[in-house]
Amino acid sequence: MDLLGAVPDAVPAGELICSAKGCRAPAAWGLLWNNPKLHTPDRRKVWLACDDHREHLEQFLATRSFWKQTVAVSELDRVP
């Protein structure tokens, strides 16, 4: 059964898209963050951002003291 085939805005497997709500643009940036109340200091979570949403998402994370670093998507390790 192909559940994604029924979803009109489904993203092809392996394609990296922006994490901003409602955005379907290709990701250009990886925003590395962690929540110190939940994660060990060396743990990094990743949000993806397009050029248009990078600054907004960085500010959202920085306001909460979650943002650690922003890198180009090409620098991220892909996990199969």
CNS distance restraints for C-alpha pairs under 8 A (distance, minus, plus):
assign (resid   2 and name CA) (resid   6 and name CA) 7.43 0.50 0.50
assign (resid   3 and name CA) (resid   7 and name CA) 7.30 0.50 0.50
assign (resid   4 and name CA) (resid  10 and name CA) 5.98 0.50 0.50
assign (resid   5 and name CA) (resid  10 and name CA) 7.39 0.50 0.50
assign (resid  11 and name CA) (resid  15 and name CA) 6.67 0.50 0.50
assign (resid  15 and name CA) (resid  26 and name CA) 7.65 0.50 0.50
assign (resid  16 and name CA) (resid  26 and name CA) 5.96 0.50 0.50
assign (resid  16 and name CA) (resid  27 and name CA) 5.55 0.50 0.50
assign (resid  16 and name CA) (resid  48 and name CA) 7.48 0.50 0.50
assign (resid  17 and name CA) (resid  23 and name CA) 7.74 0.50 0.50
assign (resid  17 and name CA) (resid  24 and name CA) 5.93 0.50 0.50
assign (resid  17 and name CA) (resid  25 and name CA) 5.62 0.50 0.50
assign (resid  17 and name CA) (resid  26 and name CA) 4.40 0.50 0.50
assign (resid  17 and name CA) (resid  27 and name CA) 4.61 0.50 0.50
assign (resid  17 and name CA) (resid  48 and name CA) 6.63 0.50 0.50
assign (resid  17 and name CA) (resid  49 and name CA) 7.28 0.50 0.50
assign (resid  17 and name CA) (resid  50 and name CA) 7.49 0.50 0.50
assign (resid  18 and name CA) (resid  23 and name CA) 6.01 0.50 0.50
assign (resid  18 and name CA) (resid  24 and name CA) 6.28 0.50 0.50
assign (resid  18 and name CA) (resid  25 and name CA) 5.75 0.50 0.50
assign (resid  18 and name CA) (resid  26 and name CA) 5.97 0.50 0.50
assign (resid  18 and name CA) (resid  27 and name CA) 4.76 0.50 0.50
assign (resid  18 and name CA) (resid  28 and name CA) 7.98 0.50 0.50
assign (resid  18 and name CA) (resid  47 and name CA) 7.78 0.50 0.50
assign (resid  18 and name CA) (resid  48 and name CA) 4.95 0.50 0.50
assign (resid  18 and name CA) (resid  49 and name CA) 4.35 0.50 0.50
assign (resid  18 and name CA) (resid  50 and name CA) 5.28 0.50 0.50
assign (resid  18 and name CA) (resid  53 and name CA) 7.77 0.50 0.50
assign (resid  19 and name CA) (resid  23 and name CA) 7.03 0.50 0.50
assign (resid  19 and name CA) (resid  47 and name CA) 5.89 0.50 0.50
assign (resid  19 and name CA) (resid  48 and name CA) 5.13 0.50 0.50
assign (resid  19 and name CA) (resid  49 and name CA) 5.85 0.50 0.50
assign (resid  20 and name CA) (resid  49 and name CA) 6.92 0.50 0.50
assign (resid  20 and name CA) (resid  53 and name CA) 6.70 0.50 0.50
assign (resid  20 and name CA) (resid  57 and name CA) 7.38 0.50 0.50
assign (resid  25 and name CA) (resid  50 and name CA) 6.21 0.50 0.50
assign (resid  26 and name CA) (resid  49 and name CA) 7.97 0.50 0.50
assign (resid  26 and name CA) (resid  50 and name CA) 6.09 0.50 0.50
assign (resid  27 and name CA) (resid  48 and name CA) 5.63 0.50 0.50
assign (resid  27 and name CA) (resid  49 and name CA) 4.99 0.50 0.50
assign (resid  27 and name CA) (resid  50 and name CA) 4.48 0.50 0.50
assign (resid  27 and name CA) (resid  51 and name CA) 7.70 0.50 0.50
assign (resid  27 and name CA) (resid  73 and name CA) 6.95 0.50 0.50
assign (resid  28 and name CA) (resid  48 and name CA) 7.37 0.50 0.50
assign (resid  28 and name CA) (resid  49 and name CA) 6.05 0.50 0.50
assign (resid  28 and name CA) (resid  50 and name CA) 5.06 0.50 0.50
assign (resid  28 and name CA) (resid  51 and name CA) 6.39 0.50 0.50
assign (resid  28 and name CA) (resid  72 and name CA) 6.03 0.50 0.50
assign (resid  28 and name CA) (resid  73 and name CA) 5.35 0.50 0.50
assign (resid  29 and name CA) (resid  48 and name CA) 5.72 0.50 0.50
assign (resid  29 and name CA) (resid  49 and name CA) 5.06 0.50 0.50
assign (resid  29 and name CA) (resid  50 and name CA) 6.33 0.50 0.50
assign (resid  29 and name CA) (resid  51 and name CA) 7.47 0.50 0.50
assign (resid  29 and name CA) (resid  54 and name CA) 7.09 0.50 0.50
assign (resid  29 and name CA) (resid  70 and name CA) 6.68 0.50 0.50
assign (resid  29 and name CA) (resid  71 and name CA) 5.71 0.50 0.50
assign (resid  29 and name CA) (resid  72 and name CA) 4.54 0.50 0.50
assign (resid  29 and name CA) (resid  73 and name CA) 4.81 0.50 0.50
assign (resid  30 and name CA) (resid  46 and name CA) 6.06 0.50 0.50
assign (resid  30 and name CA) (resid  47 and name CA) 5.82 0.50 0.50
assign (resid  30 and name CA) (resid  48 and name CA) 4.73 0.50 0.50
assign (resid  30 and name CA) (resid  49 and name CA) 6.33 0.50 0.50
assign (resid  30 and name CA) (resid  70 and name CA) 5.65 0.50 0.50
assign (resid  30 and name CA) (resid  71 and name CA) 5.23 0.50 0.50
assign (resid  30 and name CA) (resid  72 and name CA) 5.95 0.50 0.50
assign (resid  30 and name CA) (resid  73 and name CA) 5.38 0.50 0.50
assign (resid  30 and name CA) (resid  76 and name CA) 7.02 0.50 0.50
assign (resid  31 and name CA) (resid  46 and name CA) 5.45 0.50 0.50
assign (resid  31 and name CA) (resid  47 and name CA) 5.09 0.50 0.50
assign (resid  31 and name CA) (resid  48 and name CA) 6.11 0.50 0.50
assign (resid  31 and name CA) (resid  49 and name CA) 7.23 0.50 0.50
assign (resid  31 and name CA) (resid  58 and name CA) 7.03 0.50 0.50
assign (resid  31 and name CA) (resid  67 and name CA) 7.24 0.50 0.50
assign (resid  31 and name CA) (resid  68 and name CA) 7.66 0.50 0.50
assign (resid  31 and name CA) (resid  69 and name CA) 6.05 0.50 0.50
assign (resid  31 and name CA) (resid  70 and name CA) 4.51 0.50 0.50
assign (resid  31 and name CA) (resid  71 and name CA) 6.59 0.50 0.50
assign (resid  32 and name CA) (resid  44 and name CA) 5.77 0.50 0.50
assign (resid  32 and name CA) (resid  45 and name CA) 5.65 0.50 0.50
assign (resid  32 and name CA) (resid  46 and name CA) 4.75 0.50 0.50
assign (resid  32 and name CA) (resid  47 and name CA) 6.71 0.50 0.50
assign (resid  32 and name CA) (resid  67 and name CA) 6.33 0.50 0.50
assign (resid  32 and name CA) (resid  68 and name CA) 5.56 0.50 0.50
assign (resid  32 and name CA) (resid  69 and name CA) 5.14 0.50 0.50
assign (resid  32 and name CA) (resid  70 and name CA) 5.97 0.50 0.50
assign (resid  32 and name CA) (resid  71 and name CA) 7.80 0.50 0.50
assign (resid  33 and name CA) (resid  44 and name CA) 5.37 0.50 0.50
assign (resid  33 and name CA) (resid  45 and name CA) 5.21 0.50 0.50
assign (resid  33 and name CA) (resid  46 and name CA) 6.29 0.50 0.50
assign (resid  33 and name CA) (resid  47 and name CA) 7.93 0.50 0.50
assign (resid  33 and name CA) (resid  61 and name CA) 7.35 0.50 0.50
assign (resid  33 and name CA) (resid  66 and name CA) 5.20 0.50 0.50
assign (resid  33 and name CA) (resid  67 and name CA) 4.50 0.50 0.50
assign (resid  33 and name CA) (resid  68 and name CA) 5.01 0.50 0.50
assign (resid  33 and name CA) (resid  69 and name CA) 6.99 0.50 0.50
assign (resid  34 and name CA) (resid  38 and name CA) 7.93 0.50 0.50
assign (resid  34 and name CA) (resid  39 and name CA) 6.22 0.50 0.50
assign (resid  34 and name CA) (resid  41 and name CA) 7.62 0.50 0.50
assign (resid  34 and name CA) (resid  43 and name CA) 6.49 0.50 0.50
assign (resid  34 and name CA) (resid  44 and name CA) 5.40 0.50 0.50
assign (resid  34 and name CA) (resid  45 and name CA) 5.73 0.50 0.50
assign (resid  34 and name CA) (resid  66 and name CA) 5.16 0.50 0.50
assign (resid  34 and name CA) (resid  67 and name CA) 6.85 0.50 0.50
assign (resid  34 and name CA) (resid  68 and name CA) 7.37 0.50 0.50
assign (resid  35 and name CA) (resid  39 and name CA) 5.64 0.50 0.50
assign (resid  35 and name CA) (resid  65 and name CA) 7.87 0.50 0.50
assign (resid  35 and name CA) (resid  66 and name CA) 5.42 0.50 0.50
assign (resid  36 and name CA) (resid  40 and name CA) 6.58 0.50 0.50
assign (resid  36 and name CA) (resid  41 and name CA) 6.61 0.50 0.50
assign (resid  36 and name CA) (resid  66 and name CA) 7.40 0.50 0.50
assign (resid  39 and name CA) (resid  43 and name CA) 6.02 0.50 0.50
assign (resid  48 and name CA) (resid  73 and name CA) 7.85 0.50 0.50
assign (resid  49 and name CA) (resid  53 and name CA) 5.74 0.50 0.50
assign (resid  49 and name CA) (resid  54 and name CA) 5.11 0.50 0.50
assign (resid  49 and name CA) (resid  57 and name CA) 7.42 0.50 0.50
assign (resid  50 and name CA) (resid  54 and name CA) 5.98 0.50 0.50
assign (resid  53 and name CA) (resid  57 and name CA) 6.12 0.50 0.50
assign (resid  54 and name CA) (resid  58 and name CA) 6.10 0.50 0.50
assign (resid  55 and name CA) (resid  59 and name CA) 6.12 0.50 0.50
assign (resid  56 and name CA) (resid  60 and name CA) 6.23 0.50 0.50
assign (resid  57 and name CA) (resid  61 and name CA) 6.30 0.50 0.50
assign (resid  58 and name CA) (resid  62 and name CA) 5.94 0.50 0.50
assign (resid  58 and name CA) (resid  67 and name CA) 6.56 0.50 0.50
assign (resid  59 and name CA) (resid  63 and name CA) 5.90 0.50 0.50
assign (resid  60 and name CA) (resid  64 and name CA) 6.89 0.50 0.50
assign (resid  61 and name CA) (resid  65 and name CA) 6.30 0.50 0.50
assign (resid  61 and name CA) (resid  66 and name CA) 4.99 0.50 0.50
assign (resid  61 and name CA) (resid  67 and name CA) 4.86 0.50 0.50
assign (resid  62 and name CA) (resid  66 and name CA) 5.63 0.50 0.50
assign (resid  62 and name CA) (resid  67 and name CA) 4.84 0.50 0.50
assign (resid  71 and name CA) (resid  75 and name CA) 6.38 0.50 0.50
assign (resid  71 and name CA) (resid  76 and name CA) 7.42 0.50 0.50
assign (resid  72 and name CA) (resid  76 and name CA) 7.19 0.50 0.50
